[in-house]
Amino acid sequence: MVLSLMKKWTYFPANIFIDDGGLWTNIGNKRIILFQVNSNEYRDFNEIIPMSIENTPKIMVKNKKIDLSNEEIEKIKDFVKNCQEELMQVANDKISAIEFFEKINIKGYYYGNKNNI
């Protein structure tokens, strides 16, 4: 199960995937999201890697070629850092996808407010 934040519907530089079923929320002791390493608008599950959900998000894979600029990666990290609570709530089925989108929209991370991301 995956909740997708698709580049074509958001202002993110790449597609972001969130575990909304609790199946792959963790890698070891780190909670994660997945993000696509290219700027393709279409899902490509062969081109995704994990990023930790924490105050200083970290890319959890070292040897994968990432076709995003440092600035684009920082935009994804900012989202993860600023929306940790919402990410964990939707991953743990504490809020619905609709509630998740409402909450991140208030923070300026969904369909509007391009300047915040």
Order of alpha helices (4+ residues) and beta strands (2+ residues): beta-beta-beta-beta-beta-alpha-alpha-alpha
